[in-house]
Amino acid sequence: MDSDTILLRRIDPARNMVRFYALAIEDSLFGDVALTRRWGRIGTRGAQIIELHPDRASALCALQRHLRAKR
């Protein structure tokens, strides 16, 4: 399986903020493409959402949209 992953971190000790946000694109077993979004406090499991897309181009557009929103 092919995979692209982006990991963002936000650390601000003055505000006790240690967060992560991860985006990953992977081929699924059923022929579509999954965009996995994970976020939470560093050192925890955090939360996760998996979005299914019909093709890699659609998943990359969604990844870029989420990335722009987080940056």
Contacts in CASP RR format, 6 or more apart in sequence:
PFRMAT RR
TARGET T0000
AUTHOR 0000-0000-0000
METHOD contacts of the structure
MODEL  1
MDSDTILLRRIDPARNMVRFYALAIEDSLFGDVALTRRWGRIGTRGAQII
ELHPDRASALCALQRHLRAKR
1 26 0 8 1.000
1 27 0 8 1.000
2 26 0 8 1.000
2 27 0 8 1.000
3 24 0 8 1.000
3 25 0 8 1.000
3 26 0 8 1.000
4 24 0 8 1.000
4 25 0 8 1.000
4 63 0 8 1.000
5 22 0 8 1.000
5 23 0 8 1.000
5 24 0 8 1.000
5 25 0 8 1.000
6 22 0 8 1.000
6 23 0 8 1.000
6 24 0 8 1.000
6 63 0 8 1.000
6 67 0 8 1.000
7 20 0 8 1.000
7 21 0 8 1.000
7 22 0 8 1.000
8 20 0 8 1.000
8 21 0 8 1.000
8 22 0 8 1.000
8 67 0 8 1.000
8 70 0 8 1.000
8 71 0 8 1.000
9 18 0 8 1.000
9 19 0 8 1.000
9 20 0 8 1.000
9 21 0 8 1.000
9 42 0 8 1.000
10 17 0 8 1.000
10 18 0 8 1.000
10 19 0 8 1.000
10 20 0 8 1.000
10 21 0 8 1.000
11 17 0 8 1.000
11 18 0 8 1.000
11 19 0 8 1.000
11 42 0 8 1.000
18 41 0 8 1.000
18 42 0 8 1.000
18 43 0 8 1.000
19 39 0 8 1.000
19 40 0 8 1.000
19 41 0 8 1.000
19 42 0 8 1.000
20 38 0 8 1.000
20 39 0 8 1.000
20 40 0 8 1.000
20 41 0 8 1.000
20 42 0 8 1.000
21 37 0 8 1.000
21 38 0 8 1.000
21 39 0 8 1.000
21 40 0 8 1.000
21 70 0 8 1.000
22 36 0 8 1.000
22 37 0 8 1.000
22 38 0 8 1.000
22 39 0 8 1.000
23 35 0 8 1.000
23 36 0 8 1.000
23 37 0 8 1.000
23 63 0 8 1.000
23 66 0 8 1.000
23 67 0 8 1.000
24 35 0 8 1.000
24 36 0 8 1.000
24 38 0 8 1.000
25 33 0 8 1.000
25 34 0 8 1.000
25 35 0 8 1.000
25 36 0 8 1.000
25 56 0 8 1.000
25 59 0 8 1.000
25 60 0 8 1.000
25 63 0 8 1.000
26 33 0 8 1.000
26 34 0 8 1.000
26 36 0 8 1.000
27 33 0 8 1.000
27 34 0 8 1.000
28 34 0 8 1.000
28 52 0 8 1.000
32 52 0 8 1.000
32 53 0 8 1.000
32 54 0 8 1.000
32 55 0 8 1.000
33 52 0 8 1.000
33 53 0 8 1.000
33 54 0 8 1.000
33 55 0 8 1.000
33 56 0 8 1.000
33 58 0 8 1.000
33 59 0 8 1.000
34 50 0 8 1.000
34 51 0 8 1.000
34 52 0 8 1.000
34 53 0 8 1.000
34 59 0 8 1.000
35 50 0 8 1.000
35 51 0 8 1.000
35 52 0 8 1.000
35 53 0 8 1.000
35 59 0 8 1.000
35 62 0 8 1.000
35 63 0 8 1.000
35 66 0 8 1.000
36 48 0 8 1.000
36 49 0 8 1.000
36 50 0 8 1.000
36 51 0 8 1.000
37 48 0 8 1.000
37 49 0 8 1.000
37 50 0 8 1.000
37 51 0 8 1.000
37 66 0 8 1.000
38 46 0 8 1.000
38 47 0 8 1.000
38 48 0 8 1.000
39 46 0 8 1.000
39 47 0 8 1.000
40 46 0 8 1.000
40 47 0 8 1.000
51 59 0 8 1.000
51 62 0 8 1.000
53 59 0 8 1.000
53 62 0 8 1.000
END
